[in-house]
Amino acid sequence: MEKSTANDADQERMYRGHKLRSAIVTVLGQVCSLRRRRAVYNTLLVSDEYVPRNRYRLIELLNERPHTFFGKLGTFDPSASGIGYLALTQDTEQSPVILELTGALGQSGVQLFRNSRDMLDEVAAGQLLVAYNVNGAYAFSRARTDPRLGVVLPEDYRLAISRTAIAPKTTDHPELAFRFVDYLLSEPGQQNLAGPAGLFASGSGRPGDRSGLAHHYTSRSVS
């Protein structure tokens, strides 16, 4: 149902209150936290010498010990997971060996998953030895209470994907929407993301650290 003219005018004033020119704003997107990708391994079944500290080492392990790792590796299914597809495309941009790695994973009978939770469950149960490109925040949160899970901080590069909050033009409560986005970007909001929420903040989450808060964008319709 079409909203009344008075309601449109109210929404326009609210947007202007946030230094936006009119209610034709399509979306305000702010990077409020980061999704860092990690490798996870079973600490009871994978000795330290076989922990893949970088992608080169993972390829070596798959080639040197095919019987050990066959069917025991997991990663996202890029055909079924949007975040998995995005992580794979960004890996391709960053790593000169990613095609070799995906080939080695395929030859090793890699298991494909739709989400990080299922991969973490399988690693903890010993059904997988290693899971690649798991959501780092979820991995660290689980590893704090489950000693069977070890988290690798890759030595070659560490992929991070932004988690973005948006306030659509059609929202019934734009003032509340913008206030919530403002809170996510504030120091208390970033500290909550880095602390109780168990996520990676776009800054460090420490008071006064605004380093990550410059990464934002505004998309506007200009009809």
N, C-alpha and C positions, 0 to 999 in steps of 0.2 A: 504494500500500500504506500502511496506517495505521501511523504511528510508534508506538514503544513508549512506555509511561508514563514510563519512566526518561528517555528522550530528551526527552519533553515537559518534564519537570522540569528537565533541564539547560538547555533553551532558555529556560525561564522565569527561571532564575537569571541567565542571560546578559543578558536584557532588563532585569531588575531592576538589574543592574550598571551599566546605562546610564540609571538613574533613571526607568525605565519600570515601571509597576506590575505587569504580568503579561504572559504570552505571548499575550494576546488582541490585542496591538497589530497593526493591519492593515498599516500602512506608515509609515515615517519619510521625509518628503520634505524635502530641503534644496536651496535655490537655490544652486548652486555656481558658475555662470557665467551670462553674458548673451549672447543672440544679437541683436546690433544689426543693423538692416536698413539697407542702403545702396543708392544708385544707382551704377552703374558705366558708364563710357563708353570708347569707343575714342579714345585720345589722338591717333592719326594721322589720323582721319577727322572728328573733332568739334573745331572750333576753340573757344577759350575763351569767346567770346561766345555760343555755342550750348550750353554746358554747363548742364544744368538744376539750378540751385543750390537750388531749392525746388519744391514741387508746383505752385504758381501758374505759375512759369516753364515747367515742363514742359507744362502745358496751353497756354500761349501758343505755345510752339514747335510743338506738334502742330497748332494752328489756323493759324499763320502759314506754316509750311513743310510742308504735308501731303505733297508729293511727295518731299521729302528723307527724311522719317521713315517713310513708309508701308512696312510689313513689316519695319522695321528696329528695332523695340522688342521687348523680352522681359520677361516677369514670370512668377511662379508660376501654375500652373493650380490654382485653388482647388477644383476638383472632383476633382483627382488628388493633391494635396499637402496634408497636414494642416497643415504649417507655413505654407503659402501661404494656406490658408483662415483660419488664425488671424491672420496678418498683415493680411489684408484686413479682417477684422472689427474689428481694433484701429485700423486706419487710419480706418475708418468712425466710430469713437468719437472720434478725435482731430481729424480734419480736416473742415471744412465744405465742402471742394471735392472730396472723394474720389469722390463720385458723378459729378461733372463730369469728373474725371480718368479714371475707368474708362470713361465714355462716349467720351472722346477717344481712349483707348487702343484701344477696340473699333473706332472709325472709322478708326484708323490701321493696322489689320491686325496688331495685337499678336500676337506669337508666345508660346505658353504652354509652360511647362517644369515638370518635376517636381522639379528640384533646382538648386542654385546652380552646381554644377560645370559643367553643360552650358551655362548662360547665360554663364558666364565664358569658356568655350571659344569660344562663338559671337561674343562681343564681341571677343575677342583676334583671331579670324580675320577680323573685319570683316563677318561675316554680320549682326550686330546693331550698331547705333550706341550704343544705351543699353539697359541692363537695370535694372529697377526692383525694389526690395525684395530684393536679393541679400543673403545672409548676410555681414555686415560682416567677420567674422574671416577667412572664406575669401577675400574680396575683397582685403583688405589683404595677406594672405599671398601671393597670386598677384601682386599689383601690385609687391611688393618685388623680384621677379625678372623681371617682364614689363613693360617700359616702354610697351607698347601699351594697358595698362589704367590708367584713372584712376578714383579713388574719390571720390564726392561725400559730404560731410557736410551733410545738408539743413539749411538755415537756418531753416525754419519749425518743425519738430520732428523728433526722432530717436527712432524706435520701437525698443524693446528688448524681447525676449522671453526669459524665464528658461529656463535649462537646468537640469533638476532631477535629482538622484540619489535613488534610493529603495532601501530595504532591506525586501523583502517578508517577511511573517510566515513564509512557507513555506520560506525559504532554509535550506539544510542547514548553513550556517556563519554564523549571525547575528553572532558576535563579530567575524569578519573583515569582514563587511558594514558594521557600525557603525564599525569602525576605518578603513575606506576612506572612508566619508562624513566622518568626523572629519578625515582627512587632507585631503580636498578643501577643507574649510572652514578649515584651518589656514593660517598665513602662508606656509610653504613650498609647500603645495598651491596656494594662490591665485597665488603667484609663478610656479609652473610652468604654470598655466592661462594666465596673462597673458604668459608668455615662451615657452618651448620648445613648448608645445602650440598656440600661435597662436590662443588663444581669448580672449574678454573675461572677466576674472574678475568675480565679483559685487562685490568691492572693487576697488581699483586694482591689486592685485597687489604693492603696495609694502609693505615691512616695517612693521608697526604699524598699517596701515590696515585697520580692521575695519568700515568704513562699510557695505559691502554685506552683511555676514554676519548682519544682524538679520532678513533676509527669509527666514524659514523657517517651516515648519508641521509639526505632528504630527497625523496622523489615526488615531483609535483606534476599535476596535469595542467596544461596551459591552454585550455579550450576557450 
